[in-house]
Amino acid sequence: MPPAAAERNGRLTALVTGAAGFIGCNLVERLISDGWSVRGLDDERTGDWGRVKAEVDRVDGSLEVMSADELQVLCGDVDVLFHLAAEKHNTPGVTADRTIEVNVAATARLFSAAGSVGVPKIVFTSSLYAYGSMGPDVMYEQDLPHPSTVYGVSKLAGEHLLRATERSYGVRWSVARLFFIYGPRQLAAGGYPSVVVRNFERIARDEAPVVNGDGSQTLDYVFVEDCVEALLRLGLGDHHGLTVNVASGTSTSVNDLTAAMLAVTGSLLEPTAGPADWTAGSRRVGSPDLAAERLAWKTTTPLDEGLRRVWEAA
Ligand SMILES: NC(=O)c1ccc[n+]([C@@H]2O[C@H](COP(=O)([O-])OP(=O)(O)OC[C@H]3O[C@@H](n4cnc5c(N)ncnc54)[C@H](O)[C@@H]3O)[C@@H](O)[C@H]2O)c1
């Protein structure tokens, strides 16, 4: 068993996989400013260590090629494992095999390694895609999931792997089902083709933002610092077996989002219509009620403020 945190000068140690990614770099910086010691794993597949503006114990490596021994070393002395590294939805060139290899097989090996060296707690970033819903009903944690993408299936599998790890090793765990996280340092390339990133890039080039279809499709946006706060509460609190949405509960249409983005920039450009895509007519919003009840957490950054911070950071 690893020494308790108190024996290591009272500092908690976090392992963050995907530490050089969008959410990962924000989480790492928050943990370090809160006094944690942080070990980060990343292979820069979609991330960039240059984004991490804090002293992290950096481990360069790909989860799926690490041996059981290497994974155990990675997990040594860790108080909380935040598992963020993943193949994501819609990443160009990523096959179903690859998604299963990283998000399920390598994730299973990581959880086993963590359990076998006595990591007491795992926080896992799942996704609204685990629900498989395109609306119109609000998504609640107790809904029966029916994921309809390989990515969604893989995220739901990751959630269930935590139960298997608990059974084998007694690990405590929590799941954060993230909705649409946005904020500074989100990259357009490689990861989610976020409409926020893409259209801010267009406006910066003085090109009209593109709205696919009629723009009435709605999404639930959460500023990255609010997301990080939720992950920390899951990591620190005395929760076990808790699955919560990290959602605002507000559905924002792409038309309203684009108008808010243009207002933030002061641009006089008019949005231009792009072809309707698979999101046409969808309403993807999560209930924030359980997170409010169990974590005393809710989003605190209004959309226009969050968008302003993305624009100013660019
Ligand atoms: N951003 C969102 O809106 C959102 C929504 C739902 C769920 N999520 C989940 O949150 C987590 C973080 O997402 P993000 O937006 O920060 O993505 P990101 O792509 O910016 O970060 C993922 C990081 O993991 C690293 N990585 C990927 N596969 C790896 C591997 N096999 N070995 C080592 N490192 C690897 C990448 O290089 C990257 O730095 C992911 O699990 C994602 O599925 C994100």
The ligand as a Gaussian input file, in Angstrom:
#p B3LYP/6-31G(d) Opt

LIG

0 1
 N      -14.490000      18.672000     -23.994000
 C      -15.731000      18.236000     -23.841000
 O      -16.703000      18.957000     -24.120000
 C      -15.994000      16.850000     -23.303000
 C      -17.330000      16.405000     -23.226000
 C      -17.581000      15.118000     -22.741000
 C      -16.534000      14.333000     -22.292000
 N      -15.255000      14.773000     -22.405000
 C      -14.182000      13.897000     -21.916000
 O      -13.278000      14.647000     -21.141000
 C      -11.953000      14.147000     -21.303000
 C      -11.003000      15.269000     -21.685000
 O      -11.481000      15.880000     -22.874000
 P      -10.761000      17.140000     -23.541000
 O      -11.816000      17.932000     -24.204000
 O       -9.840000      17.765000     -22.572000
 O       -9.955000      16.392000     -24.683000
 P       -8.460000      16.614000     -25.232000
 O       -8.369000      15.858000     -26.520000
 O       -8.123000      18.051000     -25.260000
 O       -7.604000      15.895000     -24.102000
 C       -7.378000      14.506000     -24.084000
 C       -5.907000      14.318000     -23.788000
 O       -5.628000      12.920000     -23.661000
 C       -4.441000      12.631000     -24.397000
 N       -4.559000      11.237000     -24.826000
 C       -5.498000      10.723000     -25.640000
 N       -5.309000       9.401000     -25.774000
 C       -4.208000       9.091000     -25.037000
 C       -3.521000       7.873000     -24.772000
 N       -3.909000       6.727000     -25.327000
 N       -2.453000       7.905000     -23.946000
 C       -2.045000       9.078000     -23.369000
 N       -2.663000      10.253000     -23.591000
 C       -3.735000      10.262000     -24.414000
 C       -4.446000      13.594000     -25.572000
 O       -3.156000      13.829000     -26.122000
 C       -5.023000      14.853000     -24.923000
 O       -4.015000      15.682000     -24.398000
 C      -12.058000      13.026000     -22.340000
 O      -12.152000      11.799000     -21.634000
 C      -13.354000      13.297000     -23.045000
 O      -13.925000      12.116000     -23.564000
 C      -14.951000      16.018000     -22.886000

